[in-house]
Amino acid sequence: MDLFSCFKVKQWNHDTGVGIIRIAREHFRLLWAAITFVVTIAGYQAMIRVVHVGGTIRSCYKNAAHFGLGELEAGIGASAQ
């Protein structure tokens, strides 16, 4: 099985900038290393940060929801000042 046959973006939230990528366990380190070098996506500057690696989609959704709310609140707090 190659890397791209088991790679899927499960969720992307444009407002918070948080996404979930699903990949086979044996390839996650390779993908992690590769996305470190991404600097643009569709012509826009990008910086991808891995904040959680989980064994289930459920654990990733829980972590993404928690992380997304924190990022959103930080952005709202910064714009209010």
C-alpha positions as CSV (number, residue, x, y, z in Angstrom):
1,M,0.0,0.0,0.0
2,D,1.5,3.4,-1.0
3,L,1.1,6.6,0.9
4,F,-1.5,8.3,-1.3
5,S,-3.9,5.4,-1.4
6,C,-4.4,5.6,2.4
7,F,-4.3,9.4,2.8
8,K,-7.6,11.4,3.2
9,V,-8.6,14.8,4.6
10,K,-11.5,13.9,6.9
11,Q,-12.3,17.5,8.0
12,W,-11.2,21.0,7.5
13,N,-12.6,24.1,9.3
14,H,-11.7,27.2,7.4
15,D,-12.7,29.5,10.4
16,T,-10.3,27.9,12.9
17,G,-7.8,26.5,10.4
18,V,-8.0,23.1,12.1
19,G,-8.1,19.9,10.0
20,I,-8.0,16.1,10.4
21,I,-6.0,13.9,8.1
22,R,-6.5,10.1,8.1
23,I,-3.6,7.9,7.1
24,A,-2.5,4.3,7.7
25,R,-0.5,3.9,10.8
26,E,2.6,2.7,9.0
27,H,2.8,5.9,7.0
28,F,2.0,8.6,9.6
29,R,5.7,9.6,10.2
30,L,6.3,9.9,6.5
31,L,3.3,12.2,6.1
32,W,4.3,14.2,9.2
33,A,7.8,14.8,7.7
34,A,6.4,15.7,4.3
35,I,3.9,18.3,5.5
36,T,6.6,20.0,7.4
37,F,7.9,21.3,4.1
38,V,4.5,22.7,2.8
39,V,4.7,26.5,2.5
40,T,1.8,27.2,0.1
41,I,-1.6,25.6,-0.5
42,A,-3.6,26.7,-3.6
43,G,-1.4,29.9,-3.9
44,Y,-1.9,30.9,-0.2
45,Q,0.9,30.9,2.4
46,A,0.5,28.0,4.8
47,M,2.1,26.7,8.0
48,I,1.0,23.2,9.0
49,R,1.4,22.1,12.6
50,V,0.7,18.7,14.0
51,V,-0.9,19.0,17.4
52,H,-2.3,15.5,17.9
53,V,-1.7,12.0,16.6
54,G,-4.4,9.5,17.6
55,G,-5.3,5.9,17.0
56,T,-8.9,6.6,16.3
57,I,-10.9,9.2,14.3
58,R,-13.0,9.8,17.5
59,S,-10.0,10.9,19.5
60,C,-8.8,13.2,16.8
61,Y,-12.3,14.8,16.5
62,K,-12.3,15.4,20.3
63,N,-8.8,16.9,20.2
64,A,-9.6,19.0,17.1
65,A,-12.7,20.4,18.7
66,H,-10.8,21.3,21.9
67,F,-7.9,22.8,19.9
68,G,-10.1,24.7,17.5
69,L,-12.1,26.4,20.3
70,G,-8.8,27.5,22.0
71,E,-7.5,28.9,18.7
72,L,-10.8,30.7,18.0
73,E,-11.0,32.2,21.5
74,A,-7.4,33.4,21.2
75,G,-8.1,35.0,17.9
76,I,-11.2,36.8,19.3
77,G,-9.4,37.9,22.4
78,A,-6.5,39.3,20.3
79,S,-8.9,41.2,18.0
80,A,-10.8,42.7,20.9
81,Q,-7.7,44.3,22.4
